[in-house]
Amino acid sequence: MRFKTYSYRFAEQVLNSKLSIRKEIEEIISSVKASPNGYSRPELNEIIRKEILKRGWEDQPSVFGEIGLKF
């Protein structure tokens, strides 16, 4: 799949400081096979999520690192 990059809230600068992570993210996005009918956003998110998990990433880790933290 072809994609166009856009730096949202300085994401490009952050990822440029971690080039191996940036490359892996780009590989994951590039690995998505195009669908003749396209994908809905939830479908595309799930395809990317599954590919990320296959590569050993953690699924939606806690932002604060604490279990049971409630606001």
PLY file of the C-alpha trace (Angstrom):
ply
format ascii 1.0
element vertex 71
property float x
property float y
property float z
element edge 70
property int vertex1
property int vertex2
end_header
0.00 0.00 0.00
1.26 3.48 -0.75
0.94 6.08 1.94
1.64 9.73 2.48
3.29 10.92 5.65
2.15 13.84 7.75
3.85 14.95 10.94
1.15 15.32 13.57
2.24 17.03 16.77
5.94 16.58 15.96
5.63 12.80 15.46
8.11 12.89 12.57
10.77 14.49 14.75
10.17 11.94 17.51
10.32 9.01 15.08
13.44 10.39 13.40
15.19 10.03 16.76
14.26 6.31 16.71
14.92 5.36 13.10
14.58 1.60 13.64
11.06 2.07 15.05
10.14 4.43 12.22
11.37 1.90 9.65
9.39 -0.90 11.29
6.19 1.20 11.33
6.68 2.06 7.66
7.23 -1.64 6.84
4.03 -2.57 8.67
2.00 0.01 6.79
3.61 -0.96 3.48
2.78 -4.63 4.09
-0.99 -3.97 3.99
-2.41 -5.39 0.78
-4.77 -3.09 -1.08
-8.41 -4.12 -1.23
-10.44 -3.55 -4.42
-13.23 -2.06 -2.29
-10.93 -0.24 0.11
-11.02 -0.59 3.88
-13.08 1.13 6.50
-11.02 2.82 9.18
-11.81 0.08 11.76
-10.83 -2.63 9.25
-7.54 -0.96 8.43
-6.80 -0.35 12.12
-7.36 -4.04 12.87
-5.12 -5.17 10.00
-2.32 -2.89 11.21
-2.89 -3.92 14.85
-2.53 -7.62 13.98
0.70 -6.98 12.05
2.13 -4.97 14.95
1.30 -7.78 17.39
2.93 -10.37 15.10
6.14 -8.37 15.42
6.08 -8.60 19.21
4.70 -5.20 20.12
2.50 -4.87 23.21
-1.22 -4.39 22.57
-2.40 -1.04 23.96
-0.11 -0.75 27.00
-1.11 1.40 29.94
0.03 4.97 29.39
0.77 5.48 33.08
2.25 2.05 33.72
-0.03 1.41 36.67
-2.84 -1.11 36.82
-6.07 0.11 38.31
-5.32 3.80 37.93
-8.65 5.60 37.76
-9.54 9.21 37.08
0 1
1 2
2 3
3 4
4 5
5 6
6 7
7 8
8 9
9 10
10 11
11 12
12 13
13 14
14 15
15 16
16 17
17 18
18 19
19 20
20 21
21 22
22 23
23 24
24 25
25 26
26 27
27 28
28 29
29 30
30 31
31 32
32 33
33 34
34 35
35 36
36 37
37 38
38 39
39 40
40 41
41 42
42 43
43 44
44 45
45 46
46 47
47 48
48 49
49 50
50 51
51 52
52 53
53 54
54 55
55 56
56 57
57 58
58 59
59 60
60 61
61 62
62 63
63 64
64 65
65 66
66 67
67 68
68 69
69 70
